[in-house]
Protein backbone atom coordinates (compact mmCIF):
# COMPACT_ATOMS: atom_id res chain seq x y z
CA UNK A 1 0.00 0.00 0.00
CA UNK A 2 2.84 2.37 0.86
CA UNK A 3 4.41 1.72 -2.53
CA UNK A 4 1.16 2.64 -4.29
CA UNK A 5 0.87 5.84 -2.25
CA UNK A 6 4.45 6.75 -3.15
CA UNK A 7 3.75 6.13 -6.84
CA UNK A 8 0.64 8.29 -6.69
CA UNK A 9 2.55 11.04 -4.89
CA UNK A 10 5.28 10.89 -7.57
CA UNK A 11 2.69 11.01 -10.33
CA UNK A 12 0.96 13.95 -8.65
CA UNK A 13 4.26 15.84 -8.34
CA UNK A 14 5.05 15.19 -12.02
CA UNK A 15 1.60 16.39 -13.06
CA UNK A 16 1.95 19.54 -10.96
CA UNK A 17 5.35 20.23 -12.51
CA UNK A 18 3.98 19.64 -16.02
CA UNK A 19 1.02 21.91 -15.29
CA UNK A 20 3.34 24.67 -14.07
CA UNK A 21 5.45 24.39 -17.23
CA UNK A 22 2.33 24.56 -19.41
CA UNK A 23 1.10 27.60 -17.48
CA UNK A 24 4.44 29.34 -18.06
CA UNK A 25 4.28 28.64 -21.80
CA UNK A 26 0.69 29.82 -21.92
CA UNK A 27 1.54 33.02 -20.03
CA UNK A 28 4.35 33.76 -22.50
CA UNK A 29 2.00 33.26 -25.45
CA UNK A 30 -0.62 35.49 -23.84
CA UNK A 31 2.02 38.20 -23.37
CA UNK A 32 2.96 38.00 -27.06
CA UNK A 33 -0.67 38.24 -28.11
CA UNK A 34 -1.23 41.17 -25.75
CA UNK A 35 1.73 43.05 -27.27
CA UNK A 36 0.39 42.47 -30.79
CA UNK A 37 -3.10 43.59 -29.81
CA UNK A 38 -1.67 46.68 -28.15
CA UNK A 39 0.12 47.61 -31.39
CA UNK A 40 -3.11 47.13 -33.31
CA UNK A 41 -4.97 49.31 -30.79
CA UNK A 42 -2.41 52.08 -31.21
CA UNK A 43 -2.82 51.96 -34.99
CA UNK A 44 -6.61 51.93 -34.77
CA UNK A 45 -6.51 54.94 -32.44
CA UNK A 46 -4.26 56.78 -34.89
CA UNK A 47 -6.67 56.08 -37.76
CA UNK A 48 -9.64 57.18 -35.63
CA UNK A 49 -7.87 60.42 -34.72
CA UNK A 50 -7.12 61.01 -38.39
CA UNK A 51 -10.73 60.44 -39.45
CA UNK A 52 -12.05 62.68 -36.68
CA UNK A 53 -10.51 65.55 -38.62
CA UNK A 54 -12.26 65.47 -41.99
CA UNK A 55 -10.55 68.69 -43.07
CA UNK A 56 -7.19 66.93 -42.78
CA UNK A 57 -8.40 64.03 -44.91
CA UNK A 58 -9.93 66.33 -47.53
CA UNK A 59 -6.80 68.48 -47.54
CA UNK A 60 -4.58 65.45 -48.12
CA UNK A 61 -6.73 64.19 -50.98
CA UNK A 62 -6.89 67.65 -52.54
CA UNK A 63 -3.12 68.11 -52.25
CA UNK A 64 -2.52 64.71 -53.87
CA UNK A 65 -4.90 65.57 -56.72
CA UNK A 66 -3.25 68.93 -57.35
CA UNK A 67 0.33 67.72 -57.05
CA UNK A 68 0.07 64.42 -58.89
CA UNK A 69 -2.92 64.69 -61.17
CA UNK A 70 -5.69 62.14 -61.59
CA UNK A 71 -3.92 59.90 -64.14
CA UNK A 72 -0.84 59.49 -62.02
CA UNK A 73 -2.97 58.85 -58.91
CA UNK A 74 -4.87 56.10 -60.73
CA UNK A 75 -1.58 54.55 -61.88
CA UNK A 76 -0.13 54.72 -58.36
CA UNK A 77 -3.35 53.30 -56.88
CA UNK A 78 -3.42 50.35 -59.27
CA UNK A 79 0.25 49.55 -58.66
CA UNK A 80 -0.29 49.86 -54.92
CA UNK A 81 -3.25 47.48 -55.08
CA UNK A 82 -1.18 44.99 -57.07
CA UNK A 83 1.71 45.15 -54.58
CA UNK A 84 -0.68 44.93 -51.64
CA UNK A 85 -2.27 41.76 -53.03
CA UNK A 86 1.12 40.24 -53.81
CA UNK A 87 2.42 41.02 -50.33
CA UNK A 88 -0.64 39.45 -48.72
CA UNK A 89 -0.18 36.26 -50.74
CA UNK A 90 3.51 36.05 -49.86
CA UNK A 91 2.80 36.59 -46.17
CA UNK A 92 0.06 33.96 -46.24
CA UNK A 93 2.47 31.48 -47.84
CA UNK A 94 5.15 32.27 -45.25
CA UNK A 95 2.76 31.65 -42.35
CA UNK A 96 1.66 28.28 -43.72
CA UNK A 97 5.12 26.79 -43.31
Backbone torsions as a table, in degrees:
resi	resn	phi	psi	omega
1	UNK	NA	-40.0	180.0
2	UNK	-63.9	-36.6	-179.8
3	UNK	-64.3	-41.6	179.1
4	UNK	-64.3	-41.5	178.7
5	UNK	-64.0	-39.8	178.7
6	UNK	-65.7	-41.0	177.5
7	UNK	-62.5	-44.3	179.2
8	UNK	-64.2	-39.5	178.2
9	UNK	-64.5	-41.3	176.9
10	UNK	-62.7	-44.3	-179.2
11	UNK	-63.6	-40.6	179.0
12	UNK	-63.8	-43.3	179.3
13	UNK	-63.1	-40.9	178.8
14	UNK	-64.9	-41.3	179.0
15	UNK	-65.9	-38.9	177.8
16	UNK	-64.4	-42.1	178.9
17	UNK	-64.5	-43.6	178.7
18	UNK	-62.7	-41.9	178.9
19	UNK	-62.9	-40.7	178.8
20	UNK	-64.4	-40.8	178.5
21	UNK	-64.8	-42.1	178.7
22	UNK	-65.0	-38.1	177.6
23	UNK	-63.5	-39.6	179.4
24	UNK	-64.7	-43.6	178.3
25	UNK	-63.5	-43.3	179.8
26	UNK	-63.1	-42.0	179.2
27	UNK	-63.0	-40.0	178.2
28	UNK	-64.4	-42.2	178.4
29	UNK	-64.4	-41.2	178.6
30	UNK	-62.6	-40.1	178.0
31	UNK	-62.2	-43.1	178.1
32	UNK	-61.9	-43.5	179.1
33	UNK	-64.5	-40.9	179.5
34	UNK	-62.3	-39.9	178.3
35	UNK	-64.3	-44.1	179.0
36	UNK	-63.0	-43.7	179.7
37	UNK	-65.5	-34.5	177.8
38	UNK	-65.3	-41.2	176.6
39	UNK	-61.6	-42.0	179.1
40	UNK	-64.0	-41.6	178.6
41	UNK	-60.9	-40.8	179.3
42	UNK	-62.6	-42.9	180.0
43	UNK	-66.9	-41.2	178.5
44	UNK	-63.1	-41.9	177.5
45	UNK	-62.0	-39.4	178.2
46	UNK	-63.7	-43.2	178.6
47	UNK	-64.8	-41.8	178.3
48	UNK	-61.9	-43.4	177.7
49	UNK	-61.6	-39.4	-180.0
50	UNK	-64.3	-43.6	-177.3
51	UNK	-77.7	-13.4	174.3
52	UNK	-72.8	-15.0	179.4
53	UNK	-112.5	83.2	-176.8
54	UNK	-62.9	-28.5	179.0
55	UNK	-64.4	-33.9	178.4
56	UNK	-68.3	-42.6	178.3
57	UNK	-64.2	-48.1	179.4
58	UNK	-63.4	-38.7	178.2
59	UNK	-64.2	-40.2	178.6
60	UNK	-66.1	-42.2	178.2
61	UNK	-65.2	-44.3	179.8
62	UNK	-63.0	-42.2	179.1
63	UNK	-63.6	-40.5	178.6
64	UNK	-64.8	-40.8	178.4
65	UNK	-63.1	-43.4	-177.9
66	UNK	-69.8	-45.5	-175.1
67	UNK	-74.1	-38.1	-173.4
68	UNK	-102.6	-32.3	-175.8
69	UNK	87.8	153.6	-174.5
70	UNK	-65.7	-37.6	-178.9
71	UNK	-64.3	-45.5	-179.3
72	UNK	-66.9	-36.9	177.3
73	UNK	-63.2	-41.0	178.5
74	UNK	-64.7	-41.5	178.7
75	UNK	-63.2	-45.9	179.2
76	UNK	-63.3	-42.6	179.5
77	UNK	-62.2	-42.1	-179.7
78	UNK	-68.7	-40.1	176.6
79	UNK	-65.1	-41.4	178.3
80	UNK	-61.7	-41.5	178.5
81	UNK	-63.9	-40.3	179.3
82	UNK	-63.7	-46.0	-179.9
83	UNK	-67.3	-36.3	178.1
84	UNK	-62.4	-46.9	179.0
85	UNK	-63.1	-41.7	179.1
86	UNK	-63.5	-44.0	180.0
87	UNK	-62.9	-41.6	178.1
88	UNK	-61.4	-43.0	179.8
89	UNK	-63.3	-43.6	-179.7
90	UNK	-63.1	-44.6	179.1
91	UNK	-63.1	-39.6	178.0
92	UNK	-62.6	-41.7	179.1
93	UNK	-65.5	-36.9	-179.8
94	UNK	-68.0	-34.9	-178.6
95	UNK	-77.3	-18.5	-179.9
96	UNK	-74.5	-23.9	-176.0
97	UNK	-87.1	NA	NA
